[in-house]
Amino acid sequence: MNVALCRADGIYQGGTNLAARWRVSRVTLDQLQAIEISVLWYTDGKGDQDLHVHHFERLDESQIQRTGLADEHRLTCELPATPLSYHGHLISVRWCIRMRLFLSDGREIVTEQPFYLAASSPSTLV
C-alpha cells in the first residue's frame, strides 16, 4: 500500500484542498473484501484519545473488481480551518490519511500518511 501527498513538504493550510494518490500492491483482487481511505485527525498524549474522521471513502468488493488495482487512485477533499496540527509536551493533534485493507481471511492492513495542517494565511481568508 502506498499513499502519496500532492505536496512534498506535507504542509497544508486550513480551507485548502488536500490531494493524494494511493495504490495497492502485493495483494490480489481475490484477497480483498474492502478498502477504506480516510482523512482524519487524532489526539495523542495525556488523557483519552480523540479521533475525528473528516473525509471517508469505502470501496467494497464489487467496486474493487470494477476499478482494479493496477492504476493509481486519487483522493481529494477540502480541509477544515481547525483543528490545527499541534505538537506539545502533554498533547498533540495529528492529521493523517489512513488507508485500511480488509482481507478475505479476516486480516486488516493499515497504513497512515501524516501531514501538517497549518493556519490559513490572511490572503486565503478573503
C-alpha positions as CSV (number, residue, x, y, z in Angstrom):
1,M,0.0,0.0,0.0
2,N,1.2,3.4,-0.8
3,V,-0.3,6.9,-0.2
4,A,1.5,9.9,-1.7
5,L,0.6,13.5,-0.9
6,C,0.5,16.2,-3.6
7,R,2.8,18.4,-1.5
8,A,6.3,17.2,-0.9
9,D,6.5,19.1,2.4
10,G,3.2,17.7,3.7
11,I,2.1,21.1,5.0
12,Y,-1.5,22.3,4.1
13,Q,-3.4,25.4,5.1
14,G,-6.9,25.1,6.5
15,G,-9.5,25.7,3.9
16,T,-7.4,24.4,1.0
17,N,-7.6,21.2,-0.9
18,L,-5.7,18.1,0.0
19,A,-4.9,15.8,-2.9
20,A,-3.3,12.4,-2.7
21,R,-2.7,9.4,-4.8
22,W,-2.9,5.8,-3.5
23,R,-2.2,2.4,-4.8
24,V,-2.4,-1.2,-3.5
25,S,0.2,-3.7,-4.5
26,R,1.3,-7.2,-3.4
27,V,-2.4,-8.0,-2.8
28,T,-4.5,-9.7,-5.4
29,L,-8.1,-8.7,-6.2
30,D,-9.5,-12.0,-4.8
31,Q,-7.8,-11.3,-1.4
32,L,-9.6,-8.0,-0.9
33,Q,-13.1,-7.5,0.6
34,A,-12.9,-3.7,1.1
35,I,-10.6,-0.7,1.0
36,E,-11.2,2.3,3.3
37,I,-9.4,5.6,2.9
38,S,-10.0,8.5,5.2
39,V,-8.6,11.9,6.2
40,L,-8.7,12.3,10.0
41,W,-7.2,13.9,13.0
42,Y,-6.5,12.4,16.4
43,T,-5.0,13.5,19.7
44,D,-2.0,11.8,21.2
45,G,-0.6,12.2,24.7
46,K,-2.1,12.6,28.2
47,G,-5.8,11.6,28.7
48,D,-8.2,10.0,26.4
49,Q,-7.6,9.9,22.7
50,D,-10.0,11.9,20.5
51,L,-10.4,11.0,16.8
52,H,-12.5,12.6,14.1
53,V,-12.9,11.4,10.6
54,H,-13.1,14.4,8.2
55,H,-13.4,12.6,4.9
56,F,-14.2,8.9,4.3
57,E,-14.4,6.6,1.2
58,R,-15.0,2.9,1.1
59,L,-14.7,0.6,-1.9
60,D,-16.5,-2.7,-1.5
61,E,-15.6,-5.9,-3.2
62,S,-17.6,-5.2,-6.4
63,Q,-16.2,-1.7,-6.7
64,I,-12.6,-3.0,-6.3
65,Q,-13.3,-5.6,-9.0
66,R,-14.6,-2.8,-11.4
67,T,-11.8,-0.3,-10.8
68,G,-9.0,-2.9,-10.3
69,L,-5.6,-2.4,-8.5
70,A,-3.3,-1.7,-11.4
71,D,-3.9,2.1,-11.6
72,E,-3.3,4.8,-9.0
73,H,-6.4,6.2,-7.4
74,R,-7.0,9.8,-6.3
75,L,-8.3,11.3,-3.1
76,T,-9.3,14.9,-2.9
77,C,-11.1,16.8,-0.1
78,E,-11.2,20.4,1.3
79,L,-9.5,20.7,4.7
80,P,-11.2,22.5,7.5
81,A,-9.8,25.6,9.2
82,T,-9.3,23.7,12.5
83,P,-8.1,21.9,14.5
84,L,-4.6,22.8,13.5
85,S,-1.7,20.3,13.9
86,Y,0.0,20.8,17.3
87,H,2.9,19.1,18.9
88,G,3.0,19.9,22.6
89,H,4.5,18.3,25.7
90,L,1.2,16.9,27.1
91,I,-0.9,16.6,23.9
92,S,-0.5,16.6,20.2
93,V,-3.1,17.0,17.4
94,R,-2.1,14.9,14.4
95,W,-3.6,14.8,10.9
96,C,-3.2,11.8,8.5
97,I,-4.6,9.9,5.6
98,R,-5.4,6.4,6.8
99,M,-5.8,3.5,4.4
100,R,-7.3,0.2,5.6
101,L,-7.4,-3.0,3.6
102,F,-9.9,-5.7,4.7
103,L,-8.7,-9.1,3.5
104,S,-10.9,-12.1,2.8
105,D,-9.1,-14.1,5.5
106,G,-10.2,-11.6,8.2
107,R,-7.0,-9.7,8.5
108,E,-6.7,-5.9,8.3
109,I,-3.7,-4.0,7.0
110,V,-3.5,-0.3,7.9
111,T,-1.1,2.4,6.8
112,E,-1.0,6.1,7.6
113,Q,0.5,9.1,5.8
114,P,0.8,12.0,8.2
115,F,0.5,15.6,7.1
116,Y,0.5,19.0,8.9
117,L,-2.5,21.4,9.0
118,A,-1.4,25.0,9.4
119,A,-3.2,28.2,9.9
120,S,-4.5,29.9,6.8
121,S,-2.7,32.9,5.6
122,P,-4.7,36.2,5.7
123,S,-4.8,36.3,1.9
124,T,-6.7,33.0,1.7
125,L,-9.4,34.2,4.1
126,V,-10.6,37.0,1.8
